[in-house]
Amino acid sequence: MNITGHNSYQGCRFCNIEVVYSQKYHHIYFPPKSNCVNKDHSYWIRYTDEIEAATTNREKEMLIRKYGIKGKSILLELSSIKFPNSFPIDIMHLFFENIAPQMFKLWSAHFFKDDDFNATPYIIPKSSWDIINILMQNNKKKMPLAFGRPPRNILKHNAGYKAEEWANWITLYSVPLIKSFLPDKYVKGWNEFVTAVHLCMQASITYDDKKIIEKKLSNFYKHIVRDYAKVDNKDQLSIFLISFHYLLHVAESIENFGPCRGYWQFPIERMCGMLILLVKSQLHPYANL
């Protein structure tokens, strides 16, 4: 797409949400905004042409920062490609490698750099995580093979969790395991996300399913804003990562492209894993492959 990336001032490729730069953390965040305008193909063509027509490097750099587009993508040559709708959201990376790990960090007091922000009602203490891990270990032998790889100790191995493990954590284990250790409103809020994930993983998604997914993800996002972003009158801006904002665009991708299984990145990730094993030369990896 030839864009500036998710952590730029125009980080969302689907809408014009305004960002906030934190001087404290030197990072860009995406707090909620009610009147975001979606970008379309004509937007992309108009601003790409403007960037290409810039007469000085300074002018070009200003336009790139303003629009979040580095220049004309070669894919614009294809009449079948419409920016940005031809680039749907991959739930493997969004749900399983971003939202799930970030929520775990919130619950385990590892999300915020400021320890004062980590002292919140939704923290599950280490002693409770130890109980959760014992429950997971004790039930390994009873788990059907269809569940895939048996769960590892999440407190100890979460940094090394694969997307499939996070998917299983979300859909199979999380709600029954955390419901005894979190206040009800946090369990109910999380369950909104879990329900949406279950529907997104279906091989077939009806229009009614899509509407439920949209509603559930919107409810979960509002839950994050209401119950996580402001606790004890502390305005925790740094919770508003681009990944939470992208939840609001998942239903659009489903409406444009159908079930998430048709374009999630599991197949290519598995292929990359197979190819890496074939590389024997660190000096000339591509030639060796």
Solvent accessible surface area in square Angstrom, and as a share of the most:
residue,aa,sasa,rsa
1,M,46,0.20
2,N,63,0.32
3,I,39,0.20
4,T,41,0.24
5,G,28,0.26
6,H,86,0.38
7,N,95,0.49
8,S,22,0.14
9,Y,75,0.28
10,Q,43,0.19
11,G,2,0.02
12,C,1,0.01
13,R,30,0.11
14,F,7,0.03
15,C,2,0.01
16,N,52,0.27
17,I,5,0.02
18,E,117,0.52
19,V,28,0.16
20,V,63,0.36
21,Y,84,0.32
22,S,12,0.07
23,Q,138,0.61
24,K,134,0.57
25,Y,42,0.16
26,H,134,0.60
27,H,60,0.27
28,I,15,0.08
29,Y,12,0.04
30,F,1,0.01
31,P,29,0.18
32,P,62,0.39
33,K,60,0.25
34,S,121,0.78
35,N,107,0.55
36,C,43,0.25
37,V,97,0.55
38,N,87,0.44
39,K,14,0.06
40,D,70,0.36
41,H,49,0.22
42,S,64,0.41
43,Y,31,0.12
44,W,4,0.01
45,I,67,0.34
46,R,130,0.47
47,Y,42,0.16
48,T,2,0.01
49,D,81,0.42
50,E,69,0.31
51,I,1,0.01
52,E,96,0.43
53,A,74,0.58
54,A,22,0.17
55,T,122,0.71
56,T,78,0.45
57,N,120,0.61
58,R,180,0.66
59,E,70,0.32
60,K,75,0.32
61,E,114,0.51
62,M,120,0.54
63,L,19,0.09
64,I,35,0.18
65,R,142,0.52
66,K,123,0.52
67,Y,17,0.06
68,G,5,0.05
69,I,1,0.00
70,K,101,0.43
71,G,5,0.05
72,K,103,0.44
73,S,9,0.06
74,I,144,0.73
75,L,60,0.30
76,L,24,0.12
77,E,119,0.53
78,L,94,0.47
79,S,101,0.65
80,S,93,0.60
81,I,37,0.19
82,K,100,0.43
83,F,1,0.00
84,P,1,0.00
85,N,63,0.32
86,S,23,0.15
87,F,40,0.17
88,P,27,0.17
89,I,9,0.04
90,D,24,0.12
91,I,1,0.01
92,M,2,0.01
93,H,66,0.29
94,L,11,0.06
95,F,0,0.00
96,F,0,0.00
97,E,74,0.33
98,N,53,0.27
99,I,0,0.00
100,A,1,0.00
101,P,24,0.15
102,Q,23,0.10
103,M,1,0.00
104,F,4,0.02
105,K,88,0.37
106,L,1,0.00
107,W,1,0.00
108,S,10,0.07
109,A,34,0.26
110,H,128,0.57
111,F,32,0.13
112,F,12,0.05
113,K,166,0.70
114,D,39,0.20
115,D,111,0.58
116,D,90,0.47
117,F,32,0.13
118,N,15,0.08
119,A,72,0.56
120,T,17,0.10
121,P,71,0.44
122,Y,1,0.00
123,I,40,0.20
124,I,2,0.01
125,P,73,0.46
126,K,135,0.57
127,S,73,0.47
128,S,13,0.09
129,W,2,0.01
130,D,55,0.29
131,I,84,0.43
132,I,0,0.00
133,N,7,0.04
134,I,98,0.50
135,L,76,0.38
136,M,5,0.02
137,Q,74,0.33
138,N,102,0.52
139,N,57,0.29
140,K,68,0.29
141,K,201,0.85
142,K,162,0.69
143,M,37,0.17
144,P,73,0.46
145,L,175,0.87
146,A,100,0.77
147,F,67,0.28
148,G,36,0.35
149,R,117,0.43
150,P,70,0.44
151,P,8,0.05
152,R,54,0.20
153,N,46,0.24
154,I,0,0.00
155,L,43,0.21
156,K,153,0.65
157,H,63,0.28
158,N,34,0.17
159,A,104,0.81
160,G,40,0.39
161,Y,21,0.08
162,K,126,0.53
163,A,9,0.07
164,E,79,0.35
165,E,12,0.05
166,W,8,0.03
167,A,5,0.04
168,N,21,0.11
169,W,2,0.01
170,I,1,0.01
171,T,23,0.13
172,L,57,0.29
173,Y,19,0.07
174,S,0,0.00
175,V,33,0.19
176,P,78,0.49
177,L,23,0.11
178,I,0,0.00
179,K,118,0.50
180,S,89,0.57
181,F,54,0.23
182,L,11,0.05
183,P,56,0.36
184,D,101,0.52
185,K,107,0.46
186,Y,3,0.01
187,V,19,0.11
188,K,140,0.59
189,G,6,0.06
190,W,1,0.00
191,N,64,0.33
192,E,36,0.16
193,F,0,0.00
194,V,9,0.05
195,T,44,0.25
196,A,0,0.00
197,V,0,0.00
198,H,86,0.38
199,L,29,0.14
200,C,0,0.00
201,M,43,0.19
202,Q,66,0.29
203,A,81,0.62
204,S,78,0.50
205,I,26,0.13
206,T,76,0.44
207,Y,141,0.54
208,D,100,0.52
209,D,23,0.12
210,K,15,0.06
211,K,91,0.39
212,I,75,0.38
213,I,0,0.00
214,E,71,0.32
215,K,121,0.51
216,K,51,0.22
217,L,1,0.01
218,S,28,0.18
219,N,44,0.23
220,F,0,0.00
221,Y,12,0.05
222,K,107,0.45
223,H,3,0.01
224,I,0,0.00
225,V,42,0.24
226,R,151,0.55
227,D,10,0.05
228,Y,0,0.00
229,A,2,0.02
230,K,130,0.55
231,V,12,0.07
232,D,101,0.52
233,N,161,0.82
234,K,63,0.27
235,D,94,0.49
236,Q,0,0.00
237,L,48,0.24
238,S,14,0.09
239,I,0,0.00
240,F,11,0.04
241,L,39,0.20
242,I,19,0.10
243,S,6,0.04
244,F,1,0.00
245,H,6,0.03
246,Y,14,0.05
247,L,2,0.01
248,L,70,0.35
249,H,8,0.04
250,V,1,0.01
251,A,5,0.04
252,E,49,0.22
253,S,4,0.03
254,I,9,0.05
255,E,113,0.50
256,N,77,0.40
257,F,95,0.40
258,G,22,0.21
259,P,40,0.25
260,C,1,0.01
261,R,113,0.41
262,G,70,0.67
263,Y,35,0.13
264,W,32,0.11
265,Q,65,0.29
266,F,21,0.09
267,P,84,0.53
268,I,89,0.45
269,E,78,0.35
270,R,137,0.50
271,M,89,0.40
272,C,56,0.34
273,G,35,0.33
274,M,118,0.53
275,L,64,0.32
276,I,122,0.62
277,L,132,0.66
278,L,108,0.54
279,V,47,0.27
280,K,162,0.69
281,S,33,0.22
282,Q,179,0.80
283,L,145,0.72
284,H,111,0.50
285,P,46,0.29
286,Y,191,0.73
287,A,92,0.71
288,N,64,0.33
289,L,97,0.48
